[in-house]
Amino acid sequence: MNLQLAKQTLTKSITNLQNRRGQITLSDIETEVINNACLYILKNHNEQVKKVHDVSQIGLVFSDNLRLHESIATFFIYAGIELFPNNYGSEEANHAKPSVIQNISWSGMWDFLRDYFQKNHGIQIDNIETSPSIFYSTKHKRYENGHLVSESEVGRTINISFIKDKEEIIVSIEPALSPKNGYIISKSTNQLKFKGFDPDYLFTVNFDSFDEVEIFTLEMPNRNLKIVYYE
């Protein structure tokens, strides 16, 4: 990897995004720098990346990954600065490097990148098919220790990607939950239940008669917390 290759990779990716969207924002550029750096590292040096399932444990592997992969992250950051000197500056660059290292340290990052590049670029980064679904929740109920403690009429966007014929899941909730991945532990006609690779999380997806998401439930057993999202 060198700066020229990073610039070529980033230029191609951002041009694709711009062609698909018509215009891009500074936030898009920041995301592209980080995600392309992560993709290159995981695609070409995956065996040298130390990963954890629990994001709270990333600190245990961060310094090792920084030492091994900082140079690649830096090439992509410099590429962003050279390509967008009037937009992408020192503030964005200072944020990007730790973000790249943190992201590659999470074991679910490849699955996240698969979903990102499929949704935003129409590109398959591997041969595993995903089935994305967006559930727009308008209300949710919060339970603590099995008791209903609050009901809220607040909009939430729940991004769900089913992987390997719904054997695995990636889920994020805007703005409440960063991406988490999990594996199937039970299924019925209209319900799938997943346990997070980070064991602090459980996800339950209920479907209506048209096989559309009807209810999504987030549980954190370590906190005796359950939140039910619905329309």
PyMOL commands that set and color helices and strands:
alter all, ss='L'
color gray80, all
select helices_A, chain A and resi 3-21+26-48+55-57+59-83+90-105+109-121+221-223
alter helices_A, ss='H'
color red, helices_A
select strands_A, chain A and resi 130-137+139-144+147-152+156-163+168-174+177-187+191-196+202-207+213-220+225-230
alter strands_A, ss='S'
color yellow, strands_A
deselect
rebuild
show_as cartoon
